[in-house]
Amino acid sequence: MPKKKQMDEKEFWKGYELTRQEIDIAIECFYTWLEINNSASANKEIFKALNKQSTFWNMNP
């Protein structure tokens, strides 16, 4: 079995920064979804407007 190359500090920080950015994006998406959901729950007009083109909100892999 070949020996794996040990990660150096530069590679570590590159991976760390990428992970941090991904987490920031996930947090932003979650709170955006939460605000949209809360707004639609509180206001029937917003709810109706969002449901006019409801397929827009479907997420496909």
Secondary structure by P-SEA (a helix, b strand, c coil): ccccccccaaaaaaaaaaaaaaaaaaaaaaaaaaaaaaaaaacaaaaaaaacccccccccc
